[in-house]
Amino acid sequence: RNGAKQAKACIMFRMTATTLPKILVVASCIRAFIKPSSAYFVMNLQAKKNISGCNAKSAPLDGKHRLMHKGLDRVYTTISPEGYKPDSPRSVIFAFHPFSSKAEYMTSFLSVLSAKPDGPIVVAPEGISMLGLPSGWNGAGSTESPGPLGETCQPGTVRFSCHVPTCGLSACLNPSQRCWWTSCADDVGFTLSVLEAVESSYCVQRDHIFATGFSAGGQFLFELASDPRSASRFNAVFPLHGLPHAGFLRAPPTGGSVPRLFGIWAGVNATFQDPQYPPISNMKGKPD
């Protein structure tokens, strides 16, 4: 109850704080949402079945890390909390950057959480990019147009360069795929590989894994929350100004645990809202 009150107060206050960077809103709201008490970040050691990586004699190195996933050289960044001890389990927050950005965009703001003595481990993966294709995340319809409701982009939209190594030459040459705007990489699988690496290096409370993302990073969270491989691994997801493409709002898998959702979008009604990520349906005959 206390956590719910903090989260509600966070929304009411932060929506009026237009002078603050929006991603800084996320940092304060995440802390209110997942931390009604410090027990969310520093766990009770009796719950040993939910911890991992707590046998190391020294703390792992923070910073950039490289990981080969399905033949691709991928990058992610980690920041351990202030006063981290290899025998004291911590929560983990994955932070997914916006389109055409880098991991540093998220760590520059969310590092305020890790600066707290009881803070979480922040993990910021990085999307795939190439010449003509800014970095992004494959999911929630980014490479599946046309979808159930037709094409996901407007007529006349200029297509980004196609990532042949992951999408394939035939798909890249197909004009019907003009709305694609990310690589076709298995970013869910990459995220899970990063999580596995973090759990083996850091002392982690495995049932307190969270994810947040801004814009395209927020859109990708819906893929994480609905993919049967990853849905049960996250306690909650926190998208900011990110939604799936029309026709790609998928239900989470049944028969197991699914993450809680707490998001922030800008909108009052169908005509007064964020034009890029409208939280209120702007398609005739298609309810929210």
C-alpha positions in Angstrom: 0.0 0.0 0.0 2.8 2.4 0.9 4.5 1.7 -2.5 1.2 2.4 -4.3 0.9 5.7 -2.6 4.4 6.7 -3.5 3.9 5.7 -7.1 0.6 7.7 -7.3 2.3 10.7 -5.8 5.2 10.4 -8.2 2.9 10.5 -11.2 0.9 13.5 -9.9 4.0 15.5 -9.1 6.2 14.5 -12.0 3.7 15.1 -14.7 3.9 18.8 -13.8 7.7 18.9 -13.5 8.2 19.8 -17.2 11.6 21.3 -16.5 13.1 17.9 -15.5 14.4 15.4 -18.1 11.7 12.9 -18.7 14.1 10.0 -18.0 14.9 11.5 -14.6 11.2 11.1 -13.9 11.6 7.4 -14.5 14.5 7.2 -12.0 12.4 8.7 -9.2 9.3 6.8 -10.1 11.1 3.4 -10.4 12.4 3.9 -6.9 8.9 4.7 -5.6 7.4 1.8 -7.5 9.7 -1.1 -6.6 11.0 0.1 -3.2 8.3 0.5 -0.5 11.2 -0.6 1.7 14.9 -1.4 1.3 14.0 -5.1 1.3 13.4 -4.7 -2.4 17.0 -3.9 -3.0 18.8 -5.8 -0.2 17.1 -9.1 0.3 16.7 -11.4 3.4 19.6 -13.9 3.1 17.3 -16.7 4.2 15.7 -16.7 0.7 18.7 -18.4 -0.7 16.9 -20.1 -3.5 16.3 -16.7 -5.2 19.9 -15.6 -5.2 22.8 -16.2 -7.6 26.4 -15.1 -8.1 27.1 -14.6 -4.4 30.2 -16.8 -4.2 32.7 -14.3 -5.7 35.5 -13.1 -3.4 35.5 -9.7 -5.0 33.2 -7.3 -6.8 33.0 -7.6 -10.6 34.2 -4.8 -12.8 31.6 -2.2 -13.9 31.5 -0.6 -17.3 31.1 -1.9 -20.8 31.1 -5.6 -21.5 31.0 -7.6 -24.7 29.0 -10.7 -25.4 28.7 -12.9 -28.4 25.1 -13.8 -29.1 24.0 -15.8 -32.1 27.1 -14.7 -34.0 26.7 -11.0 -33.2 29.1 -9.0 -31.0 26.8 -7.3 -28.5 27.5 -4.7 -25.8 26.1 -3.9 -22.4 27.0 -1.7 -19.5 26.7 -2.4 -15.8 26.8 -0.1 -12.7 27.0 -1.7 -9.3 25.4 0.2 -6.3 27.3 2.2 -3.8 28.8 -0.1 -1.1 28.2 -3.3 -3.2 29.3 -6.4 -1.4 29.6 -9.8 -3.2 27.7 -11.5 -0.5 24.8 -9.1 -0.3 22.1 -9.8 -3.0 20.7 -6.8 -4.9 17.9 -6.1 -7.3 18.7 -5.6 -11.0 17.2 -2.9 -13.3 17.6 -3.3 -17.0 17.5 0.0 -18.9 16.8 0.1 -22.6 17.7 3.2 -24.5 15.6 5.1 -27.1 16.0 4.7 -30.9 19.2 6.1 -32.3 20.8 6.3 -28.8 23.3 4.4 -26.7 23.5 2.7 -23.3 25.0 5.9 -21.8 21.7 7.7 -22.3 20.1 5.5 -19.7 23.1 5.1 -17.3 23.6 8.8 -17.2 20.2 9.2 -15.5 19.7 5.9 -13.7 23.1 6.0 -12.0 21.4 8.1 -9.4 19.7 4.9 -8.2 23.0 3.0 -7.9 24.5 5.9 -6.0 22.3 4.9 -3.1 23.8 2.6 -0.5 20.8 0.2 -0.9 20.5 0.8 -4.6 20.1 -1.8 -7.5 22.5 -3.0 -10.1 21.8 -1.1 -13.3 22.3 -3.0 -16.6 22.0 -1.1 -19.9 22.2 -3.2 -23.0 22.8 -1.6 -26.4 20.9 -2.1 -29.6 22.3 -3.0 -33.0 23.1 -0.2 -35.5 24.8 0.2 -38.8 25.2 2.9 -41.5 21.7 4.1 -42.3 20.2 2.2 -39.4 20.3 3.8 -35.9 20.4 1.6 -32.9 17.2 0.1 -31.7 15.4 -3.0 -30.4 13.6 -5.7 -32.4 10.2 -6.3 -31.0 6.5 -5.3 -30.7 6.2 -5.0 -34.5 9.4 -3.2 -35.4 10.2 -5.8 -38.1 6.9 -7.5 -38.6 5.0 -5.0 -40.8 2.6 -5.5 -42.5 0.8 -6.8 -39.4 -2.7 -7.8 -38.4 -3.9 -4.1 -38.9 -1.8 -3.5 -42.0 1.4 -1.5 -42.4 2.8 0.1 -39.3 4.1 3.2 -41.0 2.6 6.0 -43.1 2.5 6.1 -46.9 5.7 7.6 -48.2 7.8 6.7 -45.2 11.4 6.4 -46.2 12.8 3.1 -45.1 15.9 2.7 -43.0 18.8 0.5 -44.2 18.1 -3.2 -43.7 20.3 -5.3 -41.5 21.1 -8.2 -43.8 23.0 -10.3 -41.3 19.8 -10.7 -39.1 16.9 -10.1 -41.5 18.3 -11.9 -44.6 18.8 -10.6 -48.1 15.4 -11.7 -49.4 13.6 -9.8 -46.7 15.7 -6.8 -47.2 14.9 -6.7 -50.9 11.2 -7.1 -50.4 9.5 -3.7 -50.8 6.6 -4.8 -48.5 9.0 -4.6 -45.6 9.5 -0.8 -46.0 8.2 -0.1 -42.5 10.9 -2.1 -40.7 13.2 0.2 -38.7 15.4 -2.1 -36.5 17.6 -5.2 -37.0 15.9 -8.6 -36.9 18.2 -9.7 -34.0 16.8 -11.8 -31.2 17.0 -9.0 -28.7 14.9 -11.0 -26.1 17.5 -13.8 -26.3 20.3 -11.2 -26.0 18.7 -9.7 -22.9 18.4 -13.1 -21.3 22.0 -13.9 -22.1 23.0 -10.6 -20.4 20.9 -11.4 -17.4 22.6 -14.8 -17.2 26.0 -13.1 -17.3 25.0 -10.6 -14.6 23.6 -13.3 -12.4 26.8 -15.2 -12.6 29.0 -12.2 -11.9 27.0 -10.2 -9.4 25.2 -11.2 -6.2 21.6 -11.0 -7.5 18.2 -11.4 -6.0 16.7 -13.3 -8.9 13.0 -12.6 -8.1 13.6 -8.8 -8.2 14.6 -8.2 -11.8 13.1 -5.1 -13.3 13.2 -3.3 -16.7 12.6 0.2 -17.9 12.9 1.9 -21.2 12.3 5.2 -22.9 10.6 5.5 -26.3 11.7 2.6 -28.5 13.2 1.1 -25.4 9.8 1.3 -23.7 8.2 -0.3 -26.8 10.7 -3.3 -26.4 9.5 -3.9 -22.9 6.2 -5.1 -24.3 8.1 -7.8 -26.2 10.0 -8.8 -23.0 6.7 -9.0 -21.1 4.9 -11.1 -23.6 7.7 -13.5 -24.8 7.3 -16.8 -23.0 11.1 -17.0 -22.7 11.4 -13.8 -20.7 8.1 -12.9 -19.2 8.6 -14.9 -16.0 12.1 -13.5 -15.4 11.0 -9.9 -14.8 9.1 -8.8 -11.7 7.9 -5.6 -13.4 8.4 -3.5 -16.5 8.3 0.3 -16.6 7.9 1.8 -20.1 8.0 5.6 -20.6 6.6 6.9 -23.9 6.7 3.5 -25.6 4.0 1.3 -27.0 3.7 -1.6 -29.4 2.8 -0.9 -33.1 -0.9 -1.2 -33.9 -1.8 -4.8 -34.0 1.1 -6.0 -31.9 -0.2 -5.7 -28.4 0.2 -9.3 -27.4 -1.2 -11.0 -24.3 1.4 -12.3 -21.8 1.8 -16.1 -21.7 -0.5 -18.1 -19.5 0.3 -20.6 -16.9 3.2 -18.8 -15.3 4.2 -15.5 -13.6 4.1 -12.4 -15.7 5.6 -8.9 -14.9 3.6 -6.1 -13.5 3.3 -3.0 -15.8 3.6 0.6 -14.7 3.9 3.1 -17.6 3.9 6.8 -18.2 2.5 8.3 -21.5 1.3 11.8 -22.4 -2.3 12.0 -23.4 -5.7 13.5 -22.5 -7.9 12.3 -25.3 -7.7 10.9 -28.8 -6.8 14.3 -30.3 -4.5 15.7 -27.6 -1.7 13.2 -26.9 1.8 12.2 -27.8 1.8 11.9 -31.7 4.6 9.3 -31.7 3.3 7.0 -28.9 -0.4 7.8 -28.5 -1.7 6.0 -25.3 -5.3 6.6 -26.4 -6.5 4.9 -29.5 -6.5 7.2 -32.6 -7.8 4.5 -35.0 -11.5 4.5 -35.8 -13.2 1.3 -34.7 -10.2 0.2 -32.6 -10.6 0.6 -28.9 -7.7 1.1 -26.5 
